[in-house]
Amino acid sequence: MRIRTDDDVYRVDAVWLGPPKATFPWRARYVAWGVGSAVFLVVLTILRNLGIGLFWSFAWGMVGTVALTMVITAKISHERPLGAVLAMWARELNAPRENTASDGGAVSAASVRVRAEYPRRSDRTRRRAEAARERSRAKRSKQEAGRQRTPKRRPRTTSDREVSGVRTP
């Protein structure tokens, strides 16, 4: 059993072929006429502001209008109307973009200051370093003294150890 869809209804373009008995040699949808009119006014305004003469601005305006209208109406269908295409275009223009600007640059040693003599320690840091050395020496001598007082253990022999998996009596 075949189920027929309603796609045939939407395949028919709403087209105006012209007045009766004087039809145009091309097919254009109603939306194409509206888009073409708006595009023609914009293209004509741009060409006149560029300083092109009236005849040539009309001639090139018609060529530009036909080309732009074909591009625009190729994106428009009954499933994607003109309003949806314009909304999508506006959202694409206003969408947030990734920041591609870098925060740094190449590393260079050009800004490193070089001194002729070594930096000298101040008296305060010299005293701190000496006190830290004294504390370290005292701690080390305390540890060595503690090691000498502990009795030495006898070394372990193999008979003292238990081998894994084997019991000794």
N, C-alpha and C positions, 0 to 999 in steps of 0.2 A: 504494500500500500504506500503510495506517495503522498506526502503532505506538501501542499503548495504554500510558499511564503508570500508575504506582501511586498517583496522586493520589486516586483514589476511596477508597482504604483510609484515607487521612489525613483526608478530608473528613468521615468519620463521627466525630461527637463521642462521647466516652465519657460518656453521660448516664444519670442515675438518675431515673426518672420516678416513683418511689415504690413502695409495696407493691403486690402484684397486686390488681386490682379496686378499688384506691383510689389511683389515680395523681394526681400534682400537676397543676394546670392550667398549669404552666410547665415549661420545659426548663432544666435547670441541669447543667453539667458537673461531674464529680467535683472538679476543681481549684477550681471556684467555691464548692463547699460548704466546702472546707478554708480557702480565703481568707476567705470570709464568716464562718466561725467565729472566726478569729483577729481579723478586723476588728471583729466584734461585741464581743469582750472588750475590745479597746482603746477603742472608742467608749464602751462602758458605763463603763469606768473613768474616762475623761475627764469624762463627764457627771456621774457621782456625785461626783467631786472638785470640780466646779463648784458643787455644792450643790443640784442639781436633784432633786426628789422621785423615789421609786422607780418609780412608775407612769410618770411623764413621761420618766424616763431610759430605761426600756424601750421606750416608744413612739418617742421620737426616736432612740433607739439602733438600732431596726429600720430606720427611714427612712434614717439615715446609713449603716448597714451595707449596705443594698441599693444605695444610690447609689455608695458607695466600691467595693463589690465589682464593680459594673458597669464602673466606670472602670478598675479594675485588670485585670479579666479581658478587657477589650477589647484590652489589650496582649499578652495571652498566647495563644499558639496552639501547634500541634504543631511549627511551625518555630522558635518562640521560646518555650521553656518558662519556667516561673516562676523557676527558678534563674538562667537567663540574664538575665531582666528585673531580678531583685534585684541580681545582680552589676553590671549596667550602671548601675543606680541608685546603687549604692555608689561606683562609679568616677566617676560624674558629680559626686557630692558631694565626693569627695576629690581631684578633678583640680586641678592648679595653675591659678591665675587670674592675669590680668594685673594688675599693680599700677597702680591708678588714682590713688593719692595723689600730689599734686604736691610737689616739693621746694622751691619758692619761692613767690613771690607777686607782686603788682604792684610795680613799681619806684616808689620814692618818694624825693624829696629831703629828706624830713623828718629823716633821721638824718645829714645832711651838716653838719659843723661849719663855721661861717662866722666868720672873724676880722675884727676891725676894721682892722688894719694888714696890709700886705703882708709875706710872710715875707722875712727878711733872709738874705743869703748869709753863711755862716761864712767866716772868714779862709782856711781850708784850701781850700774850693771856689773862693773868689775867686782864690787863687794858682794852682790847677789851670787855671782858665779862662784866666788871663793867659798861662800857659805854653803852652797849646794855641794861643792866638792868635799867639804869637811863632813857634811851629813852623810854623804855616800861612803866616805872612808870609815866613819864610825860604824855605820850599819854593816859594812863588809867585815870589819874586825870582830864585831859582835857575833856574826854568823860563824866565822872561823873558830872562835872560842867555844861556841856551842857544839860544834862538830867534834872537837877533841874530847869532851867529857862523856859522850855516849860510848858505851862498850861496843866493841866490834862483834859482829855476828859471825858465826862459823859459816863457811860456804856450804851451800846446799849440794847434796850429791844426787846422783841419779836414783838411788834407792829411796830417797825421800819423796820423789815425785811419783804421781800416779799417771800412767799413760792412759789416754782416753780409750775407753772400751775394754781395758784389761784391769782386773782387780789383783792387787797383791795381798797375800795373807798377813 
